[in-house]
Amino acid sequence: MGNGEPFVKNETVVDLIKDLTAKLSAVAEEFNGRVAKAAEPVLPSEEPNEAALVDHANVILAERRMRRQFLPAELFHEPAWDMLLALFAARDDRMPMNIKALVSMSDAPVTTSQRWIEHLHKLKLIDRVIDPTDRRRVEISLSHAGDQQMKAYLRALLRR
């Protein structure tokens, strides 16, 4: 028994080491696979359609208004952003907004809103058209560039 016993123990230790090595190798392989998968870019299976983008713009507008119920409105003064969101959401109706309606969406004083409308026009994000039947009325809509930029932004949000 004296010579055989150490041999049996050594053989058991060798088997344990082989088993442990195999398990560690399997774990390393699984880990490498997960690292490789995590490094791959995540591509959405489907781009959001325009209706989904409009819905998301409406959700953002509603969330922005809701903040004012819980916190002081002065903390959230971004009339240009509110106007861009409102114009994008209104595009579903295929109707431009008049200045009065757009100003009410911005939740800012009329003069401030009008300055922002002028600035958005200079940036070529919106179009202004004088109503031919009532020349006092100016209709506002997103320009093609503004529409494309809003779509790109909303798509990026939905991909996250």
N, C-alpha and C positions, 0 to 999 in steps of 0.2 A: 503494500500500500504506500510506502514511503516515496518511491520514485514515481508512481502513477498519479498520485494526488496533485502535486504541483502542476503536472502536465494538463490535467483536467481543468484546473483553475485558470491556467494560462489560455487554454482553448476557449473557455467561457468568456474571458476578458477580451480575447481577440474577436469573438463573435459579437460581443456587445459593442466594441469599437466599430466593427464593420456595419452593424445595424445603425449605430448613431451617425456614422459617416453618410450612409444612404439617406437617412432622414434629414440631415443637415443639407445634403445636396438637393433634395426635393424642396426644402424650404427656400434655399437660395435660388433655385430655378423658378419657383412661384414668385418670389420677390422680384427677380429680374423681369419676369413677364409683366408684373403689375407696374413696375417702373417704366417699362417700354410703353405700356398702354397709357399711362398717365402723361407721358411726353407727347403722345399723338394729339394733334389738334382735334377739338370736338366740333364736328360739323353738324348743324341741325339737320334732321331728316327732311324737314320741309320749311321753306321760308314762310313767315307769317303773311297772310293775305292782307289786302288793304282794309277790309272790314275789321280784322283783328287789330290793326294799327290804330284805326279810329276808336275802337273800343278801349284800347289801352290809353290813348290820349284823354278820353272821357274819364277813365279811372284816375289818371293823374290829376286832372282838373278837380274831380270830386275830393280826392285826398287833400289837395292844396286848400280847398275851401273848408274842409273839416278841421284842419289845423287851427283855423280862426275861432272855432268853437271852444277850444281848450287853452289856447295861448294868445297873447296880445297880437293883433293883426299887424302892428308895426314891425314885428319880427320877420314878416314874410312879404316884403315889398319888391316884387319882380314883375312889374306890369308888362314888360316886353315879352317875358316868357309866358305869362298868362294869355296874352293876346295871340302869340304863335300857337299855343295849344288850342285855344278857342277856334282860331281860323282853321286849324287842321281838323278838329272835330266837326266843324260846320261844313267841311268839304263834302261830307256824306250827303248833305242836302243839295249840293251842287249850286248853292246860292251864295253870293258874296255877302258880307256883313256891312251894314252902314257904320259910320264912325260912332254914332250914339250907342249902338249895340256892343261894338267892340270896346268902347270906353267902359261900359258897365261890366264887361268880363274882366277888365284889368284891375278892378277894385282900387283905382287910384284917382286922384283929382283929374278933371277934364284936361286942364292945361298940361299936366304931367303926361297923361296918356297921349295927347296930341303930339307932344315932343317925341315920345317913343314911336308913334306911328310914322312921323317924319324920318326918324333915324332908321327904322326898319325898312322904309322905302329907299333911303340912300344906300343901305346895305344890300338892296335888291332882293330882300326876303319877302316883300309884299308888293302887290300892285294896287294902285288907286285909280278908280275910274269914276268920272263925274257922270251922274245919272242924267241921261239926255232929256228925260221928262221933267225932272226937278233938279235944276243946276245947283241948288243949295245942298243937295244930297251927294255924298261921296261914298262909293262902295269900295270895300277893301276885301282882298282875297290874297291867299298865299301866291307868290310868284312860282314859276316852275322851279327855280333854284330853291326857294324856301320850302316848297313841297317835297323836293327830293332830299333836302337836308333833314327835314322833320321825319320823313320815312326812314332814312338811314339811322337816325338817332333812336327812333322807336323800335326798329328791328334789332338794333344792338341791345336795347333794354330787354326785349323779349327773348333774346338768345341766352342771356345770362342764366 
